[in-house]
């Protein structure tokens, strides 16, 4: 395994620290990417490459859909865009 994908930045930071404690060089020996683009990602060393999602838009859309469902309306799934925030945890491409 040369890379890990974590479901959250918080978990990725824990994994990164655990690997480093075992002498693994991030990103030379093991690359890490995660989801959220939280403060954890930028504070990690090396900083985590992460996928950013529009948090405010997700929240507003979820609230709108919930209100529609409470009113008896049918709601469909929605897809919102993600963007890649490239930092040091993937190393040189």
C-alpha distances in whole Angstrom, upper triangle without the diagonal:
4,6,8,11,14,17,19,19,21,18,16,18,18,14,14,17,16,13,16,18,16,16,12,13,13,12,12,9,8,9,11,13,16,19,23,24,25,27,24,22,24,25,21,21,19,20,18,18,19,21,24,27,30,31,35,35,33,35,38,37,37,40,42,40,41,45,45,44,46,49,48,47,44,41,38,34,33,31,30,29,25,25,22,22,21,20,18,15,14,15,17,17
4,7,11,14,17,19,18,20,18,15,17,17,14,13,16,16,12,14,17,15,15,11,11,10,9,9,7,5,6,9,12,15,18,22,22,24,25,22,20,22,23,19,18,16,17,15,15,17,19,23,25,29,30,34,34,32,35,38,37,36,40,41,40,41,45,45,44,47,49,49,47,44,41,38,34,33,30,29,27,24,23,19,20,18,17,15,12,10,11,13,13
4,7,10,14,15,15,17,14,12,14,15,12,11,15,14,12,14,17,16,16,12,12,10,9,10,8,5,4,6,8,11,14,18,18,20,22,19,16,19,20,17,16,14,15,12,12,13,15,19,22,25,26,30,30,28,31,34,33,33,36,38,37,38,41,42,41,43,46,45,43,41,37,35,31,30,27,26,24,20,19,16,17,15,14,13,10,8,11,13,13
4,6,10,12,12,14,11,9,12,12,9,10,13,13,11,14,16,16,16,13,13,11,10,13,11,7,6,5,6,8,12,15,16,18,19,17,14,17,18,15,16,14,14,11,11,12,14,17,19,23,24,27,28,26,28,31,31,30,33,35,34,34,38,39,38,40,43,42,41,38,35,32,28,27,25,24,22,19,18,16,16,15,15,14,10,10,13,16,15
4,7,9,10,12,10,8,12,13,10,11,15,15,14,16,19,19,19,16,16,13,13,16,14,11,9,6,5,6,8,12,13,15,18,15,13,16,18,15,17,15,14,11,10,9,11,14,16,20,20,24,24,22,24,27,27,26,29,31,30,31,34,35,34,36,39,39,37,34,31,28,25,24,21,20,19,16,15,13,14,14,14,14,11,11,14,17,16
4,6,7,9,6,5,9,10,9,10,13,14,14,16,18,19,20,17,17,14,15,18,17,13,11,8,6,5,7,10,12,13,15,13,12,15,16,14,16,15,14,11,11,9,11,13,15,19,18,22,23,20,22,26,25,24,27,29,28,29,32,33,32,34,37,37,35,33,30,28,24,23,21,20,19,16,16,14,15,15,15,15,12,13,16,19,19
4,7,9,7,8,11,12,11,13,16,16,17,19,21,22,23,21,21,18,18,21,20,17,14,11,9,6,6,8,11,12,15,13,12,16,17,16,18,18,16,13,12,10,10,12,13,16,15,19,20,17,19,22,22,20,23,26,25,25,28,29,28,30,33,33,32,29,26,24,21,20,18,17,17,14,15,14,15,16,17,18,15,16,19,22,22
4,5,5,6,9,10,11,12,14,16,16,18,20,21,23,20,20,17,18,21,21,17,15,11,9,5,5,6,9,9,11,9,9,13,14,13,16,16,14,11,11,9,9,11,12,15,14,17,19,16,18,21,21,20,23,25,25,25,28,29,29,30,33,34,32,30,27,26,22,21,19,18,17,14,15,14,14,15,15,17,14,16,19,22,22
4,5,5,6,9,10,10,12,14,15,16,18,20,21,19,18,15,16,19,19,16,14,10,8,5,6,6,7,6,8,6,6,9,10,9,12,13,10,8,9,7,9,10,13,15,14,18,20,18,19,22,23,22,25,27,27,27,30,32,31,33,36,36,35,33,30,28,25,23,21,19,18,15,15,13,12,13,13,14,12,14,17,20,21
4,5,5,7,9,10,11,13,15,16,17,19,20,19,19,16,17,21,21,17,16,12,11,9,9,9,10,8,9,6,8,11,11,10,13,14,12,10,13,11,13,14,15,18,16,19,22,20,20,24,25,23,25,28,28,28,31,33,32,33,36,37,36,35,31,30,27,26,24,22,21,18,18,17,16,17,16,16,14,17,20,23,24
4,5,5,6,9,10,11,12,14,15,17,19,17,18,15,16,20,19,15,14,11,11,8,10,11,12,11,13,9,10,14,13,11,14,15,13,11,13,12,14,15,17,20,19,22,24,21,22,26,26,25,27,30,29,29,32,34,33,34,38,38,37,35,32,30,27,26,24,23,22,19,19,18,17,18,17,17,14,16,19,23,24
4,5,5,6,9,10,10,12,14,15,16,14,15,12,13,16,15,12,11,7,7,6,9,11,11,11,12,9,8,12,12,9,11,11,10,8,10,10,12,14,17,20,19,23,24,22,23,27,27,26,29,31,31,31,34,36,35,37,40,40,39,37,33,31,28,27,24,23,22,18,18,16,15,15,13,13,10,12,15,19,20
4,5,5,6,9,10,10,12,14,15,14,14,11,13,16,16,13,12,9,10,9,11,12,12,11,11,7,7,10,9,6,9,10,9,8,11,11,14,16,18,21,20,24,26,24,25,28,29,28,30,33,33,33,36,38,37,38,41,42,41,39,36,34,31,29,27,25,24,20,20,17,16,15,13,13,10,14,16,20,21
4,5,5,6,9,10,11,13,14,13,15,13,15,18,17,14,14,11,13,12,14,15,15,14,14,10,11,14,12,10,11,12,13,12,14,15,17,19,21,24,23,26,28,26,27,30,31,29,32,35,34,34,37,39,38,39,42,43,42,40,37,35,32,31,29,28,27,23,23,21,19,19,17,16,13,16,19,22,24
4,5,5,6,9,10,11,13,11,12,11,12,15,14,11,11,9,11,11,14,15,16,16,16,12,12,15,14,11,12,12,13,11,14,14,17,19,22,25,24,27,29,27,28,32,32,31,33,36,35,35,38,40,39,40,44,44,43,41,37,35,32,31,29,28,26,23,22,20,19,18,16,15,12,14,17,20,21
4,6,5,6,9,10,11,9,9,7,10,12,12,9,9,8,10,11,14,16,16,15,15,11,11,13,12,8,8,9,10,9,12,13,17,19,22,25,24,28,30,28,29,33,33,32,35,37,37,37,40,42,41,42,45,46,45,43,39,37,34,32,30,28,27,23,22,19,17,16,14,12,9,12,14,17,19
4,5,5,6,9,10,9,10,10,12,15,14,12,13,11,14,14,17,18,18,17,16,12,13,14,12,9,9,10,12,12,15,16,20,22,24,27,26,30,32,30,31,34,35,34,36,39,39,39,42,44,43,44,47,48,47,45,42,40,36,35,33,31,30,26,25,22,20,19,16,15,12,15,17,20,22
4,5,5,7,9,9,11,11,14,16,14,12,13,12,15,16,19,20,20,19,19,15,16,18,16,13,12,13,15,15,17,19,22,24,26,29,28,32,34,32,33,36,37,35,38,40,40,40,43,45,43,45,48,48,47,45,42,40,37,36,34,33,31,28,27,24,23,22,19,17,14,17,18,22,24
4,5,5,7,5,8,8,11,12,10,9,11,11,14,15,19,21,21,21,20,17,16,18,17,13,12,12,15,14,16,18,21,24,27,30,29,33,34,33,34,37,38,36,39,42,41,41,44,46,45,46,50,50,49,46,43,41,37,36,34,33,31,27,26,23,22,20,18,16,12,14,16,19,21
4,5,5,5,6,7,10,11,10,10,12,12,15,17,20,22,21,21,20,16,16,17,15,12,10,10,13,14,17,19,22,25,28,31,30,34,36,34,35,39,39,38,41,43,43,43,46,48,47,48,52,52,51,49,45,43,40,38,36,34,32,29,27,24,22,20,17,15,12,15,15,19,21
4,5,7,10,11,14,15,13,13,15,15,19,20,23,24,24,23,22,18,18,20,17,14,13,14,16,17,20,22,25,27,30,33,32,36,38,36,37,40,41,40,42,45,45,44,48,49,48,50,53,53,52,50,47,45,42,41,38,37,35,32,30,27,25,24,21,18,16,18,19,22,25
4,6,9,11,14,14,12,12,15,15,19,20,24,26,26,25,25,21,21,22,20,17,15,16,19,19,21,23,26,29,32,35,34,38,39,38,39,42,43,41,44,47,46,46,49,51,50,51,54,54,53,51,48,46,42,41,39,38,36,33,31,28,27,25,22,19,17,19,19,22,24
4,6,9,12,12,10,11,14,15,19,21,24,26,26,26,25,21,21,22,20,16,14,14,17,18,20,23,26,29,32,35,35,38,40,38,40,43,44,43,45,48,47,47,51,52,51,53,56,56,55,53,49,47,44,42,40,38,36,33,31,28,26,24,21,18,15,17,17,20,22
4,6,9,8,6,7,10,12,16,18,22,24,23,24,23,20,19,20,19,15,13,12,15,15,17,20,23,26,29,33,33,36,37,36,37,41,41,40,43,45,45,45,48,50,49,51,54,54,52,50,47,44,41,39,37,35,33,29,28,24,23,21,18,15,12,14,14,17,19
4,6,6,5,7,9,11,15,17,21,23,22,23,22,19,17,18,17,14,11,10,13,14,16,18,22,25,28,31,32,35,36,35,37,40,40,40,43,45,45,45,48,50,49,51,54,54,52,50,46,44,40,39,36,34,32,28,26,23,21,18,15,12,10,11,11,13,16
3,5,6,5,6,8,11,14,17,20,18,19,19,16,14,15,15,11,9,7,10,10,12,15,18,21,24,28,28,31,33,32,33,36,37,36,39,41,41,42,45,46,46,48,50,50,49,47,43,41,37,35,32,31,28,24,22,19,17,15,12,9,6,8,8,11,14
4,6,5,4,7,10,13,17,19,18,20,19,17,14,15,16,12,10,8,10,10,11,14,17,20,24,27,28,31,32,31,33,36,36,36,39,41,41,42,45,46,45,47,50,50,48,46,42,40,36,34,31,29,27,23,21,17,16,13,11,7,5,5,5,9,11
4,6,7,10,14,17,21,23,22,23,23,21,18,19,19,16,13,11,14,14,14,17,20,24,27,30,31,35,36,35,37,40,40,40,43,44,44,45,48,49,49,51,53,53,52,49,45,43,39,37,34,33,30,26,24,20,19,16,14,10,9,8,7,9,11
4,7,10,14,17,21,23,23,24,24,21,19,20,20,17,15,13,15,15,15,18,21,25,28,31,32,36,36,35,37,40,40,40,43,45,44,45,48,49,48,50,53,53,51,49,45,43,39,37,34,33,31,27,25,22,21,18,16,13,10,10,10,12,13
4,7,10,13,17,20,20,21,22,19,16,18,18,15,13,12,14,12,13,15,18,21,24,28,29,32,33,32,34,37,37,36,39,41,40,41,44,45,45,47,49,49,48,45,42,39,35,34,31,30,27,24,22,19,18,16,14,12,8,8,9,12,13
4,7,10,14,17,16,18,19,16,14,15,17,13,12,10,11,9,9,12,14,18,21,25,25,29,30,28,31,34,33,33,36,38,37,38,42,42,42,44,47,47,45,42,39,36,32,31,28,26,24,20,18,15,14,12,11,9,6,5,7,10,11
4,7,11,13,13,15,16,13,11,13,14,11,11,10,10,7,7,9,12,15,18,21,22,26,26,25,27,30,30,30,33,35,34,35,38,39,38,41,43,43,41,39,36,33,29,28,25,24,21,18,16,13,13,11,10,9,5,6,9,12,13
4,7,10,10,13,14,12,9,12,14,12,13,11,10,6,5,5,8,11,14,18,19,22,23,21,24,27,26,26,29,31,31,32,35,36,35,37,40,40,38,36,32,30,26,24,21,20,18,14,13,10,10,9,9,10,7,7,11,13,13
4,7,8,10,12,11,8,12,14,12,14,13,11,7,7,5,6,9,12,15,15,19,20,18,20,23,23,23,26,28,27,28,31,32,32,34,37,37,35,33,29,27,23,22,19,18,16,12,12,10,10,11,11,12,10,11,14,17,17
4,6,8,12,11,9,12,15,14,16,16,13,10,9,5,5,7,8,12,12,16,16,14,17,20,19,19,22,24,24,24,28,29,28,30,33,33,31,29,26,24,20,18,16,14,13,10,10,9,10,12,13,15,13,14,17,20,19
4,5,9,9,8,11,13,14,17,16,13,11,10,7,6,5,7,9,9,12,14,12,14,17,17,17,20,22,22,23,26,27,27,29,31,32,30,29,25,23,20,18,16,14,13,10,10,10,10,13,13,16,15,16,19,22,22
4,7,8,6,8,11,11,14,14,11,9,8,5,6,5,8,10,10,13,15,14,16,19,19,20,22,24,25,25,28,29,30,31,34,35,33,32,28,26,23,21,18,15,14,10,10,9,7,10,11,13,13,15,17,20,20
4,5,6,7,9,11,14,15,11,10,11,9,10,8,10,12,10,13,16,15,16,19,20,20,22,24,25,25,28,30,30,31,34,35,34,32,29,28,24,22,20,18,17,14,13,13,11,13,13,15,15,17,20,22,23
4,5,6,6,9,12,13,10,10,12,11,13,11,14,15,13,16,19,18,18,21,23,23,24,27,28,28,31,33,33,34,37,38,37,36,32,31,28,26,24,21,20,17,16,15,12,14,13,15,15,18,20,23,24
4,6,5,6,10,11,9,8,11,10,13,13,15,17,15,18,21,20,20,24,25,24,26,29,30,30,32,34,34,35,38,39,38,37,33,32,29,27,25,22,21,18,17,16,13,14,12,14,13,16,18,21,23
4,6,6,9,9,6,5,7,7,10,10,13,16,15,18,21,20,21,24,25,25,27,29,30,30,33,35,35,36,39,40,38,37,33,32,28,26,24,21,19,16,14,12,10,10,9,10,10,12,15,18,19
4,6,8,8,5,6,9,9,12,12,15,17,17,19,22,22,23,25,27,27,29,31,32,33,35,37,37,39,41,42,41,39,36,34,31,28,26,23,21,17,15,13,10,10,8,10,10,13,15,18,20
4,7,8,6,8,11,12,15,15,18,20,19,22,24,24,25,28,29,29,31,33,34,34,37,39,39,40,43,44,43,41,38,37,33,31,29,26,24,21,19,17,14,14,11,11,12,15,16,20,22
4,5,5,6,10,11,15,16,19,21,21,24,26,25,26,29,30,30,32,35,35,35,38,40,40,41,44,45,44,42,38,37,33,31,29,27,25,21,19,17,14,13,10,10,9,13,14,18,20
3,5,8,11,13,17,19,22,24,24,27,29,29,30,33,34,34,36,38,39,39,42,43,43,45,47,48,47,45,42,40,36,34,32,29,27,23,21,18,15,14,10,8,8,12,12,16,18
4,6,9,12,16,18,21,24,24,27,29,28,30,33,34,33,36,38,38,39,42,43,43,45,48,48,47,45,41,39,36,34,31,28,26,22,20,16,14,12,8,6,6,9,9,13,16
4,7,9,13,14,18,20,20,23,25,25,26,29,30,30,32,35,35,36,38,40,40,42,44,45,43,42,38,36,33,30,27,25,22,19,16,13,10,9,6,5,6,9,10,14,16
4,6,10,12,15,18,18,22,23,22,24,27,28,28,30,32,32,33,36,37,37,39,42,42,41,39,35,33,29,27,24,22,20,16,14,11,9,8,5,6,5,8,10,13,15
4,7,10,13,16,17,21,22,21,23,26,26,26,29,31,31,32,35,36,36,38,41,41,39,37,33,31,27,25,22,20,17,13,11,7,6,5,4,6,6,7,9,12,13
4,6,10,13,14,17,18,17,20,22,22,23,25,27,27,28,31,32,32,35,37,37,35,33,30,27,24,21,18,16,14,10,9,6,5,7,8,10,9,10,13,15,15
4,7,10,12,15,15,14,17,20,19,20,23,24,24,26,28,29,29,32,34,34,32,30,26,24,20,18,15,13,10,6,6,5,6,9,11,14,13,13,16,18,17
4,7,8,12,12,12,14,17,17,17,20,22,22,23,26,27,28,30,32,32,30,28,25,23,19,17,14,11,9,6,5,6,7,10,12,16,15,16,19,20,20
4,6,9,9,8,11,13,13,14,17,18,18,20,22,23,24,26,28,29,26,25,21,19,16,13,11,8,7,5,7,9,10,14,16,19,19,19,22,24,23
4,6,5,6,9,10,11,12,14,15,16,18,20,21,22,24,26,27,25,24,20,19,16,13,11,7,7,7,9,12,13,16,19,22,22,22,25,27,26
4,5,5,6,9,10,11,12,14,15,16,18,20,21,23,24,26,24,23,20,19,16,14,13,10,11,10,12,14,15,18,20,23,23,24,27,29,28
4,5,5,6,9,10,11,12,14,15,17,18,20,21,23,25,23,23,19,19,17,14,14,11,12,13,15,17,17,21,23,26,26,27,30,32,31
4,5,5,6,8,10,10,12,14,15,16,18,20,21,23,20,20,16,16,14,11,11,8,10,11,14,17,18,22,24,27,27,28,31,32,31
4,6,5,6,9,10,10,12,14,15,16,18,20,21,19,18,15,14,12,9,9,8,10,11,14,17,18,22,24,27,26,27,30,32,31
4,5,5,6,9,10,11,12,14,15,16,18,20,19,18,15,16,14,12,13,11,14,15,17,20,21,24,26,29,28,29,33,35,34
4,5,5,6,9,10,11,12,14,15,17,19,17,17,14,15,14,12,13,12,15,16,19,22,23,26,28,32,31,32,35,37,36
4,5,5,6,8,10,11,12,14,15,17,15,14,11,11,10,9,10,10,13,15,18,22,23,27,29,32,32,32,35,37,36
4,5,5,6,9,10,10,12,14,15,14,13,10,11,10,9,12,11,15,16,20,23,24,28,30,33,32,32,36,37,36
4,5,5,6,9,10,11,12,14,13,14,12,14,13,13,15,15,18,20,23,26,27,30,32,35,34,35,38,40,40
4,5,5,6,9,10,11,13,11,12,10,12,12,12,14,14,18,20,23,27,28,32,34,37,36,37,40,42,41
4,5,5,6,9,10,11,9,9,6,9,9,10,13,14,18,20,23,27,28,32,34,37,36,37,40,42,40
4,5,5,6,9,10,9,10,9,11,12,13,16,17,20,22,26,29,30,34,35,38,37,38,41,43,42
4,5,5,6,9,9,11,10,13,15,15,18,19,23,25,28,31,32,36,38,41,40,41,44,46,45
4,5,5,6,5,7,7,11,13,14,17,19,22,25,28,32,33,37,39,42,41,42,45,47,45
4,5,5,5,6,7,10,12,14,18,20,23,26,29,32,34,37,40,43,41,41,45,47,45
4,5,7,9,10,14,16,18,21,22,26,28,32,35,36,40,42,45,43,44,47,49,48
4,6,9,11,15,17,19,22,24,27,30,33,36,38,42,44,47,46,46,50,51,50
4,7,9,13,16,18,22,24,28,30,34,37,39,42,44,47,46,46,50,51,50
4,6,10,13,15,19,21,25,27,31,34,36,40,42,45,44,44,48,49,47
4,7,10,13,17,19,23,25,29,32,35,38,40,43,42,42,45,47,45
4,7,9,13,15,19,22,25,28,31,34,37,40,38,38,42,43,41
4,6,10,13,17,19,23,26,29,32,34,37,36,35,39,40,38
4,7,10,14,16,20,22,25,28,31,34,32,32,35,37,35
4,7,10,13,16,20,22,26,28,31,30,30,33,34,32
4,7,9,13,16,19,22,25,28,27,26,30,31,29
4,7,10,14,16,20,22,26,25,25,28,29,27
4,7,10,13,16,19,23,22,22,25,25,24
4,7,10,13,16,19,19,18,21,22,21
4,6,10,13,16,16,16,18,19,18
4,6,9,13,13,12,14,15,14
4,6,10,11,11,13,14,14
4,7,8,8,10,11,11
4,6,7,8,10,12
4,6,5,8,11
4,6,9,11
4,7,8
4,6
4
